[in-house]
């Protein structure tokens, strides 16, 4: 039986690192997990309690394709709280995770063969989902001086779409309001559909992130309950679309997904309660502490080429003076230091060979242990004048 050309997508390397770490743990080793962007906490207690109560009251059948109206209204209220926006709940579509939102967005906005711009480094699944849908991902090489974010100069007339993420994965960098406004204006002028990935909103450590909806209604915004709301395995997200696109998305959602998980929608209502939000804000305080531990540890290890970690759960840093094979380096760190880290190749096929990403989403004690091991790993090699991959460093 033949396999389609569009199925030839790259593996998600971080998941393969996770599997290698699991195998090491099965062999009896203690591994510090700094590879995957998954909160170390579960769904808030209020979310679990809300679901337990409703499960006792009867079966959880299908909801409407767009999701429960009460949850859509609660999300609209969140936009009022976070961004001072009066958002019509009818524009909010609940999805099967943010990934389901991307499938719906790409289906609604693009035809086979269309080109969609991605500021690299970026979340790798954008590229793979586009490829699997017979769309053409176009990598836009971003630079540190623009916080590894795309700028209007990157936009070409042949692009049908642009995906931006703020805070971004893997860098954690954010677009401030002027920079995001410039992109909104530039995409509108060229007729480029803008998709704003805002799944790390709520996880910021100074100023909050700006939503594209504060600037324009002519945008698709994707968000998720996985990150700030600490509900990764529940696979529930949402999207906000222009009013005239709601029916388009509804027809697609009816046929592709029927509806998002009803159980997850109930749990999300509990997570958005005052009790749930108080617990989640406490998690953010832990991440803020972990972020400082990672930044301090990298500085002590002499690793100073660090992207500005404004938000999200990551620190992305340059190791190009040590290696041109970040995958091999990550394998060596796992084998010798017992720390699972993600090679930059997941996020940028070119320059990613000289970068690593650390996630600080786990408990503080685990992050402290991980950085102690990493500091020792790099210090020993620097002291010996040997790079991590064994080549003699220039003296």
C-alpha positions as CSV (number, residue, x, y, z in Angstrom):
1,X,0.0,0.0,0.0
2,X,1.5,3.4,-1.0
3,X,2.3,6.2,1.4
4,X,1.4,9.8,0.6
5,X,4.2,12.3,-0.1
6,X,2.6,14.7,2.4
7,X,3.0,12.2,5.2
8,X,6.8,12.5,5.0
9,X,7.1,14.8,8.0
10,X,10.1,15.0,10.4
11,X,9.9,13.4,13.8
12,X,9.3,15.6,16.8
13,X,12.8,15.3,18.3
14,X,11.8,16.3,21.8
15,X,9.5,13.2,22.0
16,X,12.4,11.0,21.0
17,X,14.5,12.6,23.7
18,X,11.7,11.9,26.2
19,X,11.7,8.2,25.1
20,X,15.5,8.0,25.5
21,X,15.1,9.5,29.0
22,X,12.4,6.9,29.8
23,X,14.6,4.1,28.8
24,X,17.4,5.4,31.0
25,X,15.0,5.6,33.9
26,X,13.9,2.0,33.3
27,X,17.6,1.0,33.5
28,X,17.7,2.5,37.0
29,X,19.1,6.0,36.4
30,X,17.8,9.2,37.8
31,X,17.1,11.6,35.0
32,X,16.3,15.3,35.4
33,X,13.6,16.2,32.8
34,X,14.3,19.6,31.2
35,X,13.3,18.6,27.7
36,X,9.6,18.9,27.5
37,X,7.4,21.9,27.9
38,X,4.9,20.3,30.2
39,X,4.0,21.8,33.5
40,X,5.1,19.6,36.4
41,X,1.7,20.1,38.0
42,X,-1.6,18.6,37.0
43,X,-5.0,20.2,36.5
44,X,-6.0,22.4,39.4
45,X,-8.0,20.8,42.2
46,X,-11.0,22.8,41.3
47,X,-10.9,21.4,37.8
48,X,-10.8,17.8,39.1
49,X,-13.6,18.4,41.6
50,X,-15.9,20.0,39.0
51,X,-15.5,17.0,36.7
52,X,-16.0,14.5,39.5
53,X,-19.2,16.1,40.5
54,X,-20.6,16.3,37.0
55,X,-19.6,12.7,36.2
56,X,-21.8,11.5,39.0
57,X,-24.8,13.4,37.6
58,X,-25.0,11.6,34.3
59,X,-23.2,10.6,31.1
60,X,-21.2,13.1,29.3
61,X,-22.4,13.1,25.7
62,X,-21.5,15.3,22.7
63,X,-21.5,19.0,23.1
64,X,-22.1,21.3,20.1
65,X,-19.2,21.5,17.7
66,X,-18.2,25.0,18.9
67,X,-18.1,23.9,22.6
68,X,-20.1,24.6,25.7
69,X,-21.5,28.1,25.7
70,X,-20.7,28.6,29.4
71,X,-17.1,27.8,28.8
72,X,-16.9,30.1,25.8
73,X,-18.4,32.8,27.9
74,X,-15.9,32.2,30.6
75,X,-13.0,32.5,28.1
76,X,-14.5,35.8,26.8
77,X,-14.6,37.1,30.4
78,X,-10.9,36.2,30.6
79,X,-10.1,38.5,27.7
80,X,-11.8,41.2,29.6
81,X,-9.7,40.6,32.6
82,X,-6.4,40.1,30.9
83,X,-6.6,42.6,28.0
84,X,-9.6,44.8,28.8
85,X,-11.4,43.5,25.7
86,X,-15.2,43.1,25.3
87,X,-15.0,39.9,23.2
88,X,-18.2,38.3,21.8
89,X,-18.3,34.7,23.0
90,X,-19.7,33.6,19.7
91,X,-16.2,34.2,18.1
92,X,-14.6,31.6,20.4
93,X,-14.4,28.0,19.2
94,X,-13.3,25.3,21.6
95,X,-10.8,22.8,19.9
96,X,-9.2,19.5,20.5
97,X,-6.0,21.0,21.9
98,X,-4.2,23.9,20.2
99,X,-3.2,21.3,17.5
100,X,-6.8,20.9,16.6
101,X,-7.0,24.7,16.3
102,X,-4.2,24.8,13.8
103,X,-5.8,22.1,11.7
104,X,-9.0,24.1,11.6
105,X,-7.2,27.4,10.9
106,X,-5.0,26.0,8.1
107,X,-8.1,24.3,6.6
108,X,-10.1,27.5,6.6
109,X,-7.5,29.9,5.4
110,X,-5.2,28.1,2.9
111,X,-5.4,26.0,-0.2
112,X,-3.0,23.2,-1.2
113,X,0.3,24.6,-2.2
114,X,-0.1,27.9,-0.4
115,X,3.1,29.3,1.4
116,X,3.0,30.1,5.1
117,X,5.7,32.0,6.9
118,X,7.3,30.8,10.1
119,X,9.8,32.8,12.1
120,X,12.7,30.4,12.9
121,X,13.4,29.1,15.4
122,X,9.8,28.0,16.0
123,X,7.6,25.3,17.3
124,X,8.4,22.4,14.9
125,X,4.8,21.1,14.6
126,X,3.8,24.2,12.6
127,X,6.0,23.0,9.8
128,X,5.0,19.4,10.0
129,X,1.2,20.1,10.1
130,X,1.5,22.4,7.2
131,X,3.5,19.8,5.2
132,X,0.9,17.1,6.0
133,X,-1.8,19.4,4.7
134,X,0.0,19.9,1.4
135,X,1.0,23.4,2.3
136,X,4.5,24.9,2.1
137,X,6.1,26.1,5.2
138,X,8.6,29.0,4.6
139,X,11.2,29.5,7.2
140,X,12.0,33.2,8.0
141,X,15.4,33.6,9.6
142,X,15.0,35.8,12.6
143,X,17.8,37.3,14.7
144,X,18.6,38.1,18.3
145,X,18.3,41.8,17.7
146,X,14.5,41.3,17.0
147,X,14.2,38.8,19.9
148,X,14.1,36.0,17.4
149,X,10.7,37.3,16.2
150,X,9.7,38.0,12.5
151,X,9.5,41.6,11.3
152,X,7.7,43.2,8.3
153,X,10.9,43.0,6.2
154,X,10.6,39.2,6.2
155,X,7.3,39.3,4.4
156,X,7.2,38.5,0.7
157,X,4.3,38.8,-1.8
158,X,4.1,35.1,-2.3
159,X,3.1,34.3,1.3
160,X,-0.5,33.4,2.0
161,X,-0.1,33.3,5.8
162,X,2.2,34.1,8.7
163,X,2.3,32.4,12.1
164,X,3.6,34.3,15.1
165,X,4.0,33.1,18.7
166,X,4.5,35.4,21.7
167,X,5.7,34.2,24.1
168,X,7.5,31.9,21.7
169,X,8.6,28.3,21.8
170,X,11.6,27.6,22.0
171,X,12.9,31.1,22.9
172,X,10.4,32.4,25.3
173,X,10.6,35.9,23.7
174,X,7.7,38.2,23.2
175,X,6.6,40.7,20.7
176,X,5.8,44.1,22.3
177,X,2.8,46.0,21.2
178,X,4.6,48.2,18.6
179,X,6.3,45.2,17.0
180,X,3.1,43.2,16.9
181,X,1.2,46.2,15.5
182,X,3.9,46.5,12.7
183,X,3.3,42.9,11.7
184,X,-0.5,43.3,11.8
185,X,-0.2,46.3,9.5
186,X,2.3,44.7,7.1
187,X,0.3,41.4,6.8
188,X,-2.9,43.4,6.1
189,X,-1.2,45.4,3.4
190,X,0.0,42.3,1.6
191,X,-3.2,40.3,2.1
192,X,-1.4,37.7,4.3
193,X,-3.6,35.9,6.8
194,X,-2.2,36.3,10.3
195,X,-2.3,33.4,12.9
196,X,-1.3,34.4,16.4
197,X,-0.2,31.5,18.7
198,X,-0.9,32.7,22.2
199,X,-0.8,29.4,24.1
200,X,1.8,30.7,26.6
201,X,-0.2,33.8,27.6
202,X,-0.5,33.9,31.4
203,X,3.1,32.7,31.7
204,X,5.1,36.0,31.8
205,X,7.6,37.2,34.3
206,X,7.5,41.0,33.8
207,X,5.1,42.7,31.5
208,X,2.2,40.6,30.2
209,X,2.0,39.5,26.6
210,X,0.0,41.6,24.1
211,X,-2.9,39.7,22.3
212,X,-3.2,40.3,18.6
213,X,-6.9,40.9,19.4
214,X,-5.9,44.1,21.1
215,X,-4.8,45.4,17.7
216,X,-7.1,43.8,15.2
217,X,-10.1,41.6,14.8
218,X,-8.8,40.4,11.4
219,X,-6.7,37.6,12.9
220,X,-6.9,34.0,14.0
221,X,-5.8,33.6,17.7
222,X,-5.0,30.1,19.0
223,X,-4.8,29.3,22.7
224,X,-4.8,26.3,24.9
225,X,-5.5,25.0,28.4
226,X,-2.2,23.1,28.3
227,X,0.2,25.6,29.6
228,X,-1.0,28.3,32.1
229,X,-4.0,26.1,33.0
230,X,-1.7,23.1,33.5
231,X,-4.0,20.7,31.5
232,X,-1.7,19.2,28.9
233,X,-3.2,15.7,28.7
234,X,-6.7,16.9,28.6
235,X,-6.3,18.1,25.0
236,X,-8.4,21.2,25.0
237,X,-7.8,24.5,23.3
238,X,-9.6,27.4,21.8
239,X,-9.5,29.8,18.9
240,X,-10.9,33.2,18.3
241,X,-11.8,34.1,14.7
242,X,-13.4,37.0,12.9
243,X,-17.2,36.9,13.1
244,X,-17.6,36.0,9.4
245,X,-15.4,33.0,9.8
246,X,-17.3,31.3,12.7
247,X,-19.6,29.4,10.4
248,X,-16.7,28.3,8.2
249,X,-14.9,26.8,11.3
250,X,-18.1,25.3,12.7
251,X,-18.7,23.3,9.5
252,X,-15.1,22.1,9.5
253,X,-15.2,21.2,13.3
254,X,-18.4,19.3,12.9
255,X,-16.9,17.0,10.4
256,X,-13.3,16.8,11.6
257,X,-13.8,16.5,15.3
258,X,-17.6,16.4,16.1
259,X,-16.8,18.2,19.3
260,X,-14.0,18.7,21.8
261,X,-13.8,16.4,24.9
262,X,-16.8,17.1,27.1
263,X,-15.0,16.0,30.2
264,X,-12.1,18.4,29.4
265,X,-14.6,21.3,28.9
266,X,-16.1,20.6,32.4
267,X,-12.6,20.5,34.0
268,X,-11.7,23.7,32.2
269,X,-14.7,25.5,33.8
270,X,-13.3,24.4,37.2
271,X,-9.8,25.6,36.3
272,X,-11.2,29.0,35.4
273,X,-12.9,29.4,38.8
274,X,-11.4,31.8,41.4
275,X,-10.0,28.8,43.3
276,X,-8.4,27.3,40.2
277,X,-6.9,30.6,39.1
278,X,-5.3,31.1,42.5
279,X,-3.6,27.8,42.3
280,X,-2.4,28.5,38.7
281,X,-1.0,31.9,39.7
282,X,1.0,30.1,42.3
283,X,2.4,27.8,39.6
284,X,3.6,30.9,37.7
285,X,5.5,32.1,40.8
286,X,7.3,28.7,40.8
287,X,8.2,29.0,37.1
288,X,9.5,32.5,37.7
289,X,11.9,31.2,40.4
290,X,12.9,28.2,38.2
291,X,13.6,30.6,35.3
292,X,16.1,32.6,37.5
293,X,17.8,29.4,38.6
294,X,18.3,28.3,34.9
295,X,19.6,31.8,33.8
296,X,22.0,31.9,36.8
297,X,23.2,28.4,36.1
298,X,23.9,29.0,32.4
299,X,25.9,32.2,33.3
300,X,28.0,30.2,35.8
301,X,28.6,27.6,33.1
302,X,29.9,30.3,30.8
303,X,26.9,29.9,28.4
304,X,26.0,33.5,27.7
305,X,24.3,33.4,24.3
306,X,20.8,33.2,25.7
307,X,17.6,34.4,24.1
308,X,15.6,36.9,26.2
309,X,13.4,34.6,28.2
310,X,10.4,36.9,28.6
311,X,7.7,34.2,29.1
312,X,6.6,30.6,28.4
313,X,8.7,27.8,30.0
314,X,12.0,27.8,28.1
315,X,15.5,29.1,27.8
316,X,17.1,28.8,24.4
317,X,20.9,29.2,24.3
318,X,23.8,29.2,21.9
319,X,26.3,26.3,22.1
320,X,27.8,26.8,18.6
321,X,31.3,27.4,20.0
322,X,31.1,23.9,21.4
323,X,29.4,21.8,18.8
324,X,27.8,21.8,15.3
325,X,25.6,18.8,16.3
326,X,23.2,19.7,19.1
327,X,21.5,16.3,18.8
328,X,24.7,14.5,19.6
329,X,25.4,17.0,22.4
330,X,22.0,16.4,24.0
331,X,22.6,12.6,23.8
332,X,26.0,13.1,25.6
333,X,24.4,15.3,28.3
334,X,21.7,12.6,28.9
335,X,24.4,9.8,29.0
336,X,26.9,11.6,31.2
337,X,25.0,14.1,33.3
338,X,21.6,12.5,33.5
339,X,19.8,15.6,32.2
340,X,17.3,15.4,29.3
341,X,17.5,18.6,27.1
342,X,16.2,19.4,23.7
343,X,18.5,20.0,20.7
344,X,17.8,23.2,18.7
345,X,17.4,21.1,15.5
346,X,13.8,20.6,16.5
347,X,13.2,24.3,16.0
348,X,15.6,25.4,13.3
349,X,17.0,22.9,10.8
350,X,20.0,25.2,10.1
351,X,21.2,27.2,13.1
352,X,19.5,24.8,15.5
353,X,22.6,22.6,15.3
354,X,24.3,25.1,17.6
355,X,21.5,25.6,20.1
356,X,19.9,23.8,23.0
357,X,16.6,24.4,24.8
358,X,15.9,23.9,28.5
359,X,12.4,23.7,30.0
360,X,12.0,24.9,33.6
361,X,8.4,23.6,34.1
362,X,9.2,21.0,36.7
363,X,9.5,21.4,40.5
364,X,12.1,23.8,41.7
365,X,14.2,21.1,43.4
366,X,14.4,19.2,40.1
367,X,15.5,22.3,38.2
368,X,18.1,23.1,40.9
369,X,19.5,19.5,40.5
370,X,19.5,19.7,36.7
371,X,21.4,23.0,36.7
372,X,24.0,21.6,39.2
373,X,24.6,18.7,36.9
374,X,24.8,20.9,33.8
375,X,27.2,23.4,35.4
376,X,29.5,20.5,36.4
377,X,29.2,18.9,32.9
378,X,30.3,22.1,31.1
379,X,32.8,23.2,33.8
380,X,34.8,19.9,33.6
381,X,35.2,20.2,29.9
382,X,36.1,23.9,29.9
383,X,38.7,23.2,32.6
384,X,40.2,20.4,30.5
385,X,40.2,22.6,27.3
386,X,38.0,20.0,25.7
387,X,34.6,20.7,24.1
388,X,31.7,18.5,25.1
389,X,32.0,16.4,21.9
390,X,35.7,15.7,22.6
391,X,37.4,18.1,20.2
392,X,40.4,19.9,21.7
393,X,39.4,23.5,22.2
394,X,41.6,26.4,20.9
395,X,44.0,27.5,23.7
